[in-house]
Amino acid sequence: MAEGFAWEEILRRMIAAEASDLHLAPDQCVRMRLDGVLVPEIFTPTAHDMDCMLDTMLTDAQRVTLHRSDVDFAWVYLGRRFRGNAYRMQNGVGLALRLLPKRIPTPEMIGMPAALRALAATRDGLALVCGATGAGKTTTLAALIEMINQTQRAHIITLEDPIEYIFSPAQSFLSQREAGRDFSAFPHAVRAALREDPDVLLIGEIRDRATMEAALMAATTGVLVLGTLHTRSAAQTALRVESLFAADVRDAVRVQFADVLTGIFAQRLLPHVGGGRIASFEVLTATPAVRSMLRQGSYGQLASVMMSGAAQGMQTAEMGEAVLRSKGLIA
């Protein structure tokens, strides 16, 4: 490692501050994300520094992959687990690192809505957690998986890219599989998982039509399917699901989606009074009225049914924020 770029010191500072993310690139000041804000550090790595640092983080296969595309990976340093993405750029290789929590949080710790906690006892269907990058979707699903692990005798299969949280078997039997190492593509892995007697199937991220098609199919087989999407609301999520498919099959897709859906949970992180951030949720549960709207593609009406659906555990994003504000948790 070139003198003057103490990357281990940066990571120690990141861990001490419990920063969420770290951004590094050649000839740019390192940035650390604290409470949602990028803060500059005093270090500026060279292209050689970046190559040397990544040599300690990546496997041989990942280094080969990096020559032609970006690489997602998980890495452990000083007992803390990181999720990383290394990518090629104009003057070398850039790196984004995310620091994962010390331990899997409980539903209470993240303020998980009751409708989402109730999925721990659900036996089938599709539940989607959505939000922007860095909104805490993976952490929310990890808390739910751990709740199931602690309370249910179930076979839980996770398909991830990469594996972020490591679960220790409790009441459940766990099979954690990582893309690129344990399977080549999500659609095939979902279909293969159905031959492995799962009760719960976690799909780390549903990125394309083939994976969504496999998820919808799996949800009809008596398996609880959990997944994430990079969408910001329940209505946007429903529209995204439909738009993944060709126009001539969208009517059938809307019907299938409406039939298997158990809920959509859109979350974002807001500044917490006193420091840090706190999750706020929009909640849509699959009542008969909601299923009817989804079949018809009437996504613009979902907000009104959430506003009047408190008895079914529903709330709009604004209602979720209002609850946090009333408790003095956000300004």
Sine and cosine of phi, psi and omega as CSV:
sin_phi,cos_phi,sin_psi,cos_psi,sin_omega,cos_omega
0.00,0.00,0.73,-0.68,-0.04,-1.00
-0.90,0.44,0.63,-0.77,0.01,-1.00
-0.89,0.45,0.64,-0.77,0.03,-1.00
0.98,-0.19,-0.27,0.96,0.07,-1.00
-0.88,-0.47,1.00,-0.06,-0.09,-1.00
-1.00,-0.05,0.99,0.14,-0.09,-1.00
-0.91,0.42,-0.52,0.85,0.03,-1.00
-0.92,0.40,-0.58,0.82,0.07,-1.00
-0.90,0.44,-0.64,0.77,0.03,-1.00
-0.87,0.49,-0.71,0.71,-0.01,-1.00
-0.91,0.41,-0.61,0.80,0.06,-1.00
-0.90,0.44,-0.64,0.77,0.04,-1.00
-0.91,0.42,-0.64,0.77,0.02,-1.00
-0.88,0.47,-0.71,0.70,0.00,-1.00
-0.91,0.42,-0.69,0.73,-0.02,-1.00
-0.89,0.46,-0.60,0.80,-0.02,-1.00
-1.00,0.07,-0.12,0.99,-0.11,-0.99
0.80,0.60,0.66,0.75,0.09,-1.00
-0.92,0.39,0.50,-0.87,-0.04,-1.00
-0.99,0.13,-0.61,0.80,-0.12,-0.99
-0.61,-0.79,0.40,-0.91,0.06,-1.00
-0.70,-0.71,0.73,-0.69,-0.02,-1.00
-0.86,-0.50,0.80,-0.60,-0.02,-1.00
-0.72,-0.69,0.63,-0.77,0.04,-1.00
-0.38,-0.92,0.42,-0.91,-0.02,-1.00
-0.86,0.51,0.71,-0.71,0.14,-0.99
0.89,0.45,0.40,0.91,0.10,-0.99
-0.79,-0.61,0.58,-0.81,0.07,-1.00
-0.88,0.47,0.74,-0.67,0.03,-1.00
-0.89,0.46,0.65,-0.76,0.06,-1.00
-0.88,-0.48,0.64,-0.77,0.04,-1.00
-0.86,-0.50,0.71,-0.71,-0.01,-1.00
-1.00,-0.09,0.91,-0.43,0.01,-1.00
-0.89,-0.46,0.86,-0.51,-0.01,-1.00
0.79,0.62,0.63,0.78,0.08,-1.00
1.00,0.04,-0.06,1.00,-0.06,-1.00
-0.92,-0.40,0.74,-0.68,0.05,-1.00
-0.97,0.24,0.82,-0.57,-0.04,-1.00
-0.88,-0.47,0.78,-0.63,-0.02,-1.00
-0.96,0.30,0.59,-0.81,0.12,-0.99
-0.96,-0.28,0.10,-1.00,-0.11,-0.99
-1.00,0.04,-0.07,1.00,-0.11,-0.99
-1.00,-0.08,0.63,-0.78,0.07,-1.00
-0.73,-0.69,0.97,-0.23,-0.04,-1.00
-0.97,0.22,0.43,-0.90,0.16,-0.99
-1.00,-0.05,0.12,-0.99,0.06,-1.00
-0.87,0.49,-0.62,0.79,0.03,-1.00
-0.91,0.41,-0.65,0.76,0.06,-1.00
-0.84,0.55,-0.71,0.71,-0.03,-1.00
-0.89,0.46,-0.68,0.73,0.01,-1.00
-0.89,0.46,-0.68,0.73,0.00,-1.00
-0.90,0.43,-0.67,0.75,0.00,-1.00
-0.90,0.43,-0.69,0.72,-0.02,-1.00
-0.93,0.37,-0.44,0.90,0.07,-1.00
-0.87,0.49,-0.49,0.87,0.00,-1.00
-0.99,0.11,-0.29,0.96,-0.11,-0.99
-0.98,-0.21,-0.52,0.86,-0.16,-0.99
-0.98,-0.20,0.49,-0.87,0.13,-0.99
-0.98,0.20,0.17,-0.98,0.04,-1.00
-0.86,0.51,-0.69,0.73,-0.01,-1.00
-0.90,0.43,-0.63,0.77,0.01,-1.00
-0.92,0.38,-0.59,0.81,0.04,-1.00
-0.91,0.42,-0.59,0.81,0.06,-1.00
-0.91,0.41,-0.70,0.72,0.01,-1.00
-0.87,0.49,-0.60,0.80,-0.06,-1.00
-0.89,0.46,-0.35,0.94,0.04,-1.00
-0.93,0.36,-0.36,0.93,-0.05,-1.00
-0.84,-0.54,-0.25,0.97,-0.01,-1.00
-0.32,-0.95,0.09,-1.00,0.05,-1.00
-0.96,0.28,0.29,-0.96,-0.07,-1.00
-0.74,-0.68,0.81,-0.59,0.17,-0.98
-1.00,-0.05,0.66,-0.75,-0.01,-1.00
-0.43,-0.90,0.31,-0.95,0.12,-0.99
-0.90,-0.44,0.51,-0.86,-0.11,-0.99
-0.45,-0.89,0.55,-0.83,-0.02,-1.00
-0.88,-0.47,0.74,-0.67,0.03,-1.00
-0.60,-0.80,0.78,-0.63,-0.02,-1.00
0.78,0.62,0.62,0.78,0.05,-1.00
0.98,0.20,0.03,1.00,0.01,-1.00
-0.95,-0.32,0.60,-0.80,-0.05,-1.00
-0.99,-0.15,0.70,-0.71,0.01,-1.00
-0.86,-0.50,0.53,-0.85,0.23,-0.97
-0.95,-0.32,0.76,-0.65,-0.06,-1.00
-0.80,-0.60,0.42,-0.91,0.17,-0.99
-0.71,-0.70,0.90,-0.44,0.05,-1.00
-0.97,-0.23,0.66,-0.75,-0.11,-0.99
-0.53,-0.85,0.51,-0.86,0.03,-1.00
-0.99,0.14,0.59,-0.80,0.03,-1.00
-0.62,-0.79,-0.08,-1.00,-0.16,-0.99
-0.81,0.59,-0.69,0.73,-0.12,-0.99
-0.88,-0.48,0.50,0.87,0.05,-1.00
0.61,-0.79,-0.65,-0.76,-0.06,-1.00
-0.86,-0.51,0.74,-0.67,0.08,-1.00
-0.98,-0.21,0.29,-0.96,-0.05,-1.00
-0.56,-0.83,0.74,-0.67,0.15,-0.99
-0.89,-0.45,0.83,-0.55,0.00,-1.00
-0.90,-0.44,0.71,-0.71,0.10,-0.99
-0.91,-0.42,0.77,-0.64,0.04,-1.00
-1.00,0.04,0.85,-0.52,0.01,-1.00
-1.00,0.07,0.46,-0.89,0.01,-1.00
-0.84,0.54,0.41,-0.91,-0.02,-1.00
-0.85,0.52,-0.61,0.79,0.02,-1.00
-0.59,-0.81,0.29,-0.96,-0.01,-1.00
-0.92,0.38,0.83,-0.55,-0.04,-1.00
-0.95,0.31,0.39,-0.92,0.10,-0.99
-0.99,0.11,0.33,-0.95,0.08,-1.00
-0.82,0.57,-0.59,0.81,0.00,-1.00
-0.92,0.40,-0.59,0.80,-0.04,-1.00
-0.91,0.43,-0.53,0.85,-0.03,-1.00
-0.98,-0.21,0.07,1.00,0.00,-1.00
0.92,0.39,0.63,0.78,-0.04,-1.00
-0.89,0.46,0.77,-0.64,0.00,-1.00
-0.87,0.50,0.50,-0.86,-0.03,-1.00
-0.85,0.52,-0.61,0.79,-0.02,-1.00
-0.90,0.44,-0.54,0.84,0.04,-1.00
-0.97,0.23,-0.65,0.76,0.05,-1.00
-0.88,0.48,-0.55,0.84,-0.03,-1.00
-0.90,0.44,-0.33,0.95,0.01,-1.00
-0.90,0.43,-0.35,0.94,0.01,-1.00
-0.86,0.51,-0.44,0.90,0.00,-1.00
-0.96,-0.26,0.14,0.99,-0.02,-1.00
-1.00,0.05,0.59,-0.81,-0.10,-0.99
-0.97,-0.23,-0.25,0.97,-0.01,-1.00
-0.37,-0.93,0.00,-1.00,0.02,-1.00
0.98,-0.18,-0.02,-1.00,-0.05,-1.00
-0.84,-0.55,0.81,-0.59,0.08,-1.00
-0.85,-0.53,0.74,-0.67,-0.05,-1.00
-0.88,-0.48,0.76,-0.65,0.13,-0.99
-0.95,-0.30,0.84,-0.54,-0.09,-1.00
-0.81,-0.59,0.26,-0.96,-0.01,-1.00
0.34,-0.94,0.14,-0.99,0.02,-1.00
-0.95,0.32,0.22,-0.97,0.11,-0.99
-0.84,0.54,0.76,-0.66,0.00,-1.00
0.99,0.12,0.20,0.98,-0.02,-1.00
-0.99,0.12,-0.11,0.99,0.03,-1.00
0.99,-0.12,0.29,0.96,-0.04,-1.00
-0.87,0.49,-0.73,0.69,-0.03,-1.00
-0.89,0.45,-0.65,0.76,0.01,-1.00
-0.91,0.42,-0.65,0.76,0.03,-1.00
-0.88,0.47,-0.72,0.69,0.01,-1.00
-0.93,0.37,-0.55,0.83,0.07,-1.00
-0.89,0.46,-0.66,0.75,0.04,-1.00
-0.89,0.46,-0.64,0.77,0.02,-1.00
-0.93,0.37,-0.70,0.72,0.03,-1.00
-0.87,0.49,-0.68,0.74,0.00,-1.00
-0.92,0.40,-0.57,0.82,0.07,-1.00
-0.89,0.46,-0.69,0.72,0.06,-1.00
-0.90,0.45,-0.69,0.72,0.00,-1.00
-0.85,0.53,-0.61,0.79,-0.05,-1.00
-0.99,0.14,-0.33,0.94,-0.16,-0.99
-0.84,-0.54,-0.27,0.96,-0.12,-0.99
-0.83,-0.56,0.59,-0.81,0.14,-0.99
-1.00,0.03,1.00,-0.01,-0.13,-0.99
-0.67,-0.74,0.41,-0.91,0.17,-0.98
-0.99,-0.13,0.91,-0.41,-0.03,-1.00
-0.97,-0.26,0.84,-0.55,0.09,-1.00
-0.92,-0.39,0.78,-0.63,0.08,-1.00
-0.91,-0.42,0.69,-0.72,0.07,-1.00
-0.89,-0.45,0.93,-0.38,-0.18,-0.98
-0.72,-0.70,0.35,-0.94,0.00,-1.00
-0.54,-0.84,1.00,0.05,-0.08,1.00
-1.00,-0.03,-0.03,-1.00,0.16,-0.99
-0.92,0.40,0.79,-0.62,-0.04,-1.00
-0.97,-0.26,-0.84,0.54,0.02,-1.00
-0.99,-0.16,0.70,-0.71,0.05,-1.00
-0.99,-0.14,0.85,-0.53,-0.01,-1.00
-0.99,-0.14,0.62,-0.79,0.10,-1.00
-0.97,-0.23,0.81,-0.59,-0.05,-1.00
-0.83,0.56,0.72,-0.69,0.07,-1.00
-0.85,-0.53,-0.98,-0.18,0.10,-0.99
-0.98,0.21,-0.43,0.90,-0.10,-0.99
-0.99,-0.15,0.30,-0.95,0.16,-0.99
-0.98,-0.18,0.78,-0.63,-0.14,-0.99
-0.89,-0.46,0.70,-0.71,0.11,-0.99
-0.79,-0.61,0.98,-0.21,0.02,-1.00
-0.99,-0.16,0.82,-0.57,-0.09,-1.00
-0.82,-0.58,0.65,-0.76,-0.08,-1.00
-0.90,-0.43,0.71,-0.71,0.03,-1.00
-0.88,0.48,0.64,-0.77,0.01,-1.00
1.00,0.06,-0.44,0.90,0.03,-1.00
-0.96,-0.29,-0.73,0.69,-0.08,-1.00
-0.95,-0.31,-0.29,0.96,0.08,-1.00
-0.41,-0.91,0.35,-0.93,-0.11,-0.99
-1.00,-0.09,-0.55,0.83,-0.07,-1.00
-0.54,-0.84,0.59,-0.80,-0.06,-1.00
-0.87,0.49,-0.72,0.69,-0.04,-1.00
-0.84,0.54,-0.71,0.71,0.03,-1.00
-0.90,0.43,-0.64,0.77,-0.02,-1.00
-0.90,0.43,-0.60,0.80,0.04,-1.00
-0.90,0.44,-0.73,0.68,0.00,-1.00
-0.90,0.44,-0.64,0.77,0.03,-1.00
-0.91,0.42,-0.61,0.79,-0.02,-1.00
-0.87,0.49,-0.53,0.85,-0.02,-1.00
-0.92,0.39,-0.29,0.96,0.07,-1.00
-1.00,-0.01,0.06,1.00,-0.08,-1.00
-0.93,-0.36,0.32,0.95,0.09,-1.00
0.84,0.55,0.81,0.59,-0.01,-1.00
-0.99,0.12,0.45,-0.90,0.22,-0.98
-0.97,-0.25,-0.58,0.81,-0.01,-1.00
-0.76,-0.65,0.74,-0.67,0.01,-1.00
-0.81,-0.59,0.89,-0.45,0.04,-1.00
-0.98,-0.18,0.84,-0.55,0.09,-1.00
-0.96,-0.29,0.93,-0.36,-0.16,-0.99
-0.78,0.63,-0.69,0.72,0.06,-1.00
-0.43,-0.90,0.76,-0.65,0.04,-1.00
-1.00,-0.09,0.96,-0.26,-0.17,-0.98
-0.96,-0.27,-0.30,0.95,-0.15,-0.99
-0.53,-0.85,0.10,-0.99,-0.05,-1.00
-0.86,0.50,-0.72,0.70,-0.09,-1.00
-0.89,0.46,-0.64,0.77,0.02,-1.00
-0.94,0.35,-0.66,0.75,0.05,-1.00
-0.90,0.44,-0.66,0.75,0.03,-1.00
-0.87,0.50,-0.69,0.73,0.03,-1.00
-0.91,0.41,-0.63,0.78,0.01,-1.00
-0.90,0.43,-0.69,0.72,0.02,-1.00
-0.89,0.47,-0.67,0.75,0.02,-1.00
-0.90,0.43,-0.69,0.72,-0.01,-1.00
-0.89,0.46,-0.59,0.81,-0.04,-1.00
-0.93,0.36,-0.25,0.97,0.02,-1.00
-1.00,-0.02,-0.03,1.00,-0.14,-0.99
-0.97,-0.24,0.24,0.97,-0.02,-1.00
1.00,0.07,0.41,0.91,0.03,-1.00
-0.88,-0.47,0.65,-0.76,0.14,-0.99
-0.99,0.13,0.90,-0.44,-0.02,-1.00
-0.96,-0.26,0.80,-0.60,0.04,-1.00
-0.90,-0.44,0.68,-0.73,0.00,-1.00
-0.45,-0.89,0.17,-0.99,0.04,-1.00
-0.83,-0.56,0.46,-0.89,0.10,-0.99
-0.68,-0.73,0.52,-0.85,0.06,-1.00
-1.00,0.03,0.93,0.37,0.09,-1.00
-0.78,-0.62,0.28,-0.96,-0.17,-0.98
-0.94,-0.34,-0.08,1.00,-0.01,-1.00
-0.43,-0.90,0.23,-0.97,0.03,-1.00
-0.89,0.45,-0.69,0.72,-0.01,-1.00
-0.90,0.45,-0.68,0.74,0.01,-1.00
-0.91,0.42,-0.57,0.82,0.03,-1.00
-0.91,0.42,-0.73,0.68,0.02,-1.00
-0.87,0.49,-0.66,0.75,0.03,-1.00
-0.91,0.41,-0.63,0.78,0.01,-1.00
-0.89,0.46,-0.70,0.72,0.01,-1.00
-0.84,0.54,-0.75,0.67,-0.01,-1.00
-0.89,0.45,-0.68,0.73,-0.11,-0.99
-0.95,0.33,-0.24,0.97,0.06,-1.00
-0.93,0.36,-0.31,0.95,-0.11,-0.99
-0.95,-0.31,0.36,-0.93,0.04,-1.00
-0.90,0.43,0.47,-0.88,-0.09,-1.00
-0.84,0.54,-0.57,0.82,-0.09,-1.00
-0.96,0.28,-0.17,0.99,0.02,-1.00
-0.89,-0.45,0.05,1.00,-0.11,-0.99
-0.92,0.40,-0.55,0.84,0.06,-1.00
-0.87,0.50,-0.72,0.70,0.00,-1.00
-0.92,0.39,-0.61,0.80,0.01,-1.00
-0.90,0.43,-0.68,0.73,0.02,-1.00
-0.86,0.51,-0.66,0.75,0.01,-1.00
-0.90,0.43,-0.72,0.69,-0.01,-1.00
-0.90,0.44,-0.69,0.73,0.02,-1.00
-0.88,0.48,-0.70,0.72,0.01,-1.00
-0.89,0.46,-0.59,0.80,-0.06,-1.00
-0.95,0.32,-0.56,0.83,-0.10,-0.99
-0.99,-0.15,-0.29,0.96,-0.09,-1.00
-0.91,0.42,0.69,-0.72,0.16,-0.99
-0.96,-0.28,-0.52,0.85,0.03,-1.00
-0.02,-1.00,0.39,-0.92,0.13,-0.99
-0.84,-0.55,0.77,-0.64,-0.07,-1.00
-0.81,-0.59,0.96,-0.27,-0.01,-1.00
-0.99,-0.13,0.81,-0.59,-0.05,-1.00
-0.78,-0.62,0.42,-0.91,0.14,-0.99
-0.55,-0.83,0.34,-0.94,-0.01,-1.00
-0.98,-0.22,0.77,-0.64,-0.03,-1.00
-0.89,-0.46,0.45,-0.89,0.03,-1.00
-0.87,0.50,0.80,-0.60,-0.01,-1.00
-1.00,0.03,0.69,-0.72,0.08,-1.00
-0.86,0.51,0.82,-0.58,-0.02,-1.00
1.00,-0.10,-0.04,1.00,0.05,-1.00
0.91,-0.41,0.39,-0.92,-0.03,-1.00
0.99,0.15,-0.16,-0.99,0.01,-1.00
-0.73,-0.69,0.39,-0.92,-0.05,-1.00
-0.72,-0.69,0.58,-0.81,-0.05,-1.00
-0.99,0.15,0.68,-0.73,0.13,-0.99
-0.87,-0.50,0.66,-0.75,-0.15,-0.99
-0.86,-0.52,0.63,-0.78,0.32,-0.95
-0.98,-0.20,0.70,-0.72,-0.11,-0.99
-0.79,-0.62,0.83,-0.56,0.10,-0.99
-0.84,-0.54,0.87,-0.50,0.06,-1.00
-0.96,-0.29,0.45,-0.89,-0.17,-0.99
-1.00,0.08,0.96,0.29,0.12,-0.99
-0.98,0.22,0.23,-0.97,0.06,-1.00
-0.81,0.58,-0.63,0.78,0.00,-1.00
-0.91,0.41,-0.66,0.75,0.02,-1.00
-0.91,0.42,-0.69,0.73,0.01,-1.00
-0.87,0.50,-0.64,0.77,0.02,-1.00
-0.89,0.45,-0.69,0.73,0.03,-1.00
-0.89,0.45,-0.64,0.77,0.00,-1.00
-0.91,0.41,-0.65,0.76,0.01,-1.00
-0.89,0.46,-0.59,0.80,-0.03,-1.00
-1.00,0.08,-0.17,0.99,-0.07,-1.00
0.96,0.28,0.41,0.91,-0.03,-1.00
-1.00,0.02,0.89,0.46,-0.12,-0.99
-0.94,0.34,-0.42,0.91,0.02,-1.00
-0.92,0.40,-0.28,0.96,-0.01,-1.00
-1.00,-0.02,-0.10,0.99,-0.07,-1.00
-0.91,0.42,-0.57,0.82,0.00,-1.00
-0.87,0.49,-0.66,0.75,-0.03,-1.00
-0.92,0.39,-0.61,0.79,-0.01,-1.00
-0.95,0.31,-0.50,0.86,0.09,-1.00
-0.93,0.36,-0.61,0.79,-0.01,-1.00
-0.90,0.45,-0.52,0.85,-0.04,-1.00
-0.97,-0.23,0.14,0.99,-0.11,-0.99
-0.95,-0.32,0.50,0.87,-0.03,-1.00
-0.86,0.51,-0.56,0.83,-0.01,-1.00
-0.90,0.44,-0.42,0.91,0.04,-1.00
-0.99,-0.13,0.22,0.98,0.05,-1.00
0.99,0.11,0.20,0.98,-0.05,-1.00
-1.00,0.01,0.43,-0.90,0.12,-0.99
-0.30,-0.95,0.51,-0.86,0.12,-0.99
-0.98,0.18,0.18,-0.98,0.05,-1.00
-0.86,0.51,-0.63,0.77,-0.01,-1.00
-0.91,0.41,-0.62,0.78,0.04,-1.00
-0.91,0.42,-0.63,0.77,0.03,-1.00
-0.89,0.46,-0.67,0.74,0.04,-1.00
-0.91,0.41,-0.63,0.78,-0.02,-1.00
-0.88,0.47,-0.61,0.79,0.03,-1.00
-0.90,0.44,-0.71,0.70,0.02,-1.00
-0.89,0.45,-0.63,0.78,0.00,-1.00
-0.92,0.39,-0.63,0.78,-0.01,-1.00
-0.92,0.40,-0.41,0.91,0.03,-1.00
-1.00,0.00,0.00,1.00,0.00,-1.00
0.96,0.27,0.36,0.93,-0.05,-1.00
-1.00,0.02,-0.43,0.90,0.08,-1.00
-0.75,-0.66,0.36,-0.93,-0.03,-1.00
-0.98,0.18,0.00,0.00,0.00,0.00
